[in-house]
């Protein structure tokens, strides 16, 4: 089993910033060999893709967060990050990190997900 633990969420005002972290662990789990991603689910909405980073550190973002969010990884710390700037109320959601794979050069979330962490953007 692979365990993913998110941290860094909370309540921020519009225009503010947060940095989410997702620490990965597991017996024989090679973090550096895995693609990683973030999804989110807002109240009353479907789960949606946010960002992904491949094992070779190529990145991809949903249109809704391009230019504001940055995904990165530290293979020594086995951690993936999501730096969120210029936050908007519509960014309010539970954020989940996950392992994934590529299909037709598109990131698809796999079997391992974190518990999720709340991000609330409000005045």
Secondary structure, 3 states (H helix, E strand, C coil): CCEEEEECCEEECCCCCEEEEEEEECCCCCHHHCEEEEEEECCCCCCEEEEEECCCCCEEECCCCCCCEEEEEECCCCEEEEEECCCCHHHCEEEEEEEEEEECCEEEEEEEECCCEEEEECC
